[in-house]
Amino acid sequence: MMREEENKNPRKSKNNLFKKRWVFPAIYLLSAAIILTAVLWYQNSTTELADPTTETETEVPGTAAGNEESVPVVSNVEKFSMPVVDPNSIEIQKHFYDDEASEEEQEAALVFYNNTYTGNTGIDIVSKNGESFDVVASLSGTVTAVKKDPLLGYLVELDHGNGVTTMYSALENVKVEEGSNVEQGELLATAGRSLYNEEAGVHAHFEIRKDNEPVNPLDFFEKNLTALQEMKEAAADTEKNQEEVESSEDATDEETEEDAADEESPEEGEEDAEGDTADTPDASIGQAKA
């Protein structure tokens, strides 16, 4: 009879259910499980959405966000190489003019044009058989200039980032365009001629520049960009130290001159004092005679 009354009154049976001790802990545990499951599901879904984006960005080097073009970063594993296919088939007709080289080497590195001798800012490469040859990129980079110069002939300039550029001139049959990215060893053009160094005949002129200052390419073949950066930093430190030494020497010279001037001043004072002393007896004698 009582069971029939409980069935007829479901509200009363519900109240009796909530009065039991195990009900609320069970509800809490069930709620926590649902919340934890929802959090884990959300984290997994966001990770899956992020992965394709990451793969897309890593698969396309040399591009920035929004598909904007950017200068590719050259790997430090890459090393400068002679800008030819077969280094054994060429020779250097004229070397880089180095201020620290011997007089004989400096004289050999002078370019004669328009009755004027000028130091060579790169190296001039010729083939051993006197024929034309392929000119390739010494290092991966972006083509920043392709033009014909009245003295240098056709030239190509590559930007490698961090202020490092390479320049190739006296070219023919240029194969690249401004703005394109090239890989190390990729064909740029073929060797040609220039008015600036006519005596070289068919050749290619090659330069490496750091912050627009030419450096000797032979010093950096088989070396990476880090070596060039370290060389420039060391040169800057040496120049700074030399300036500090010269400044210190100038200050020492000024102090020496001031000390010498101070030593001369008392002698002059003593001479004046002696002159005054010498005049005093004469004046006394004159007064006595009066």
Phi, psi and omega in degrees: 000321181290324178295323179294324179291322179294322179292327180285341182239082182294331180296320181294320179293326178293318179298321179295327179295317181289343179281347180283143187293328187277353186291306185293317174302323179294321178295317180298314181297318179297320179295317179297320180296319179295316180297315180298319178297319179296319180296314180297320179297319180294318180296318179295322181291321179291325178295318179295326178288328183283328185300314180300324179295317180297318180296321181296319182291323182282338181281345184239080178291151178086009176237148180255181180299144181077019179061026178278141180288144177217161180287124181294142179274123182282131179295140178292350177287328178294141179237147176303138178229159175301131187283048179221163181286317183236097181300336181284347183264001183236169173213163183267118181281323179217130184273173176288138179280115183250127181297335183264003180282170178289164180299323180295316179293321178296319179297321180289341182263011178270138177256128181261118178212134177055045178060027180223137176264131181228140179294135181288129183265010177201209175234146177252122188252135177229156176276152182293335180265003177079003181265172179288161181211163180283138177251125185240166180291128178288334183206150177297146180180190180248134179286117181255346180204135171221111183204169177253120179261137183298333180259318187270349185080199178292137179226152177230135179238135179243141176255129182247008181084162178058030177078011182258129177226157171234146182230134181237126182222180188062043186256165171220160176053054180296134186253355185243164179239155179297134180096348181276151177265137181235152177263158177302131180088358180285142183293128177257316184187192174239158181292145180220221182227164176215153175287333185293323179228069183296326184296342180285342182068221177287118184203177172226132178263132184230134179228148168241131181233141174238117185054041177069014176252126182290143175235164182287115181301326182296338179283347188235359172298137184068022174232154183264184182296329181299320179298320179294318179297317180295322179298316181294321179294319179295320178295320179294320178295319179297317179296320179295317179296321179296319178297320179294320179296315179297320179296320179294320178295320178297318180295321179295318179297319179296319178296321179296317178296320179295319178296320180295321178294322179294325179290328180286330184299314179299323180299318179295322179295321179294321179297320178296321180293320178297322179296319179294321181293322180293328181284337186293313179300320180299317181295323180293318180298318180298321180291323180295318181294324179296000000 
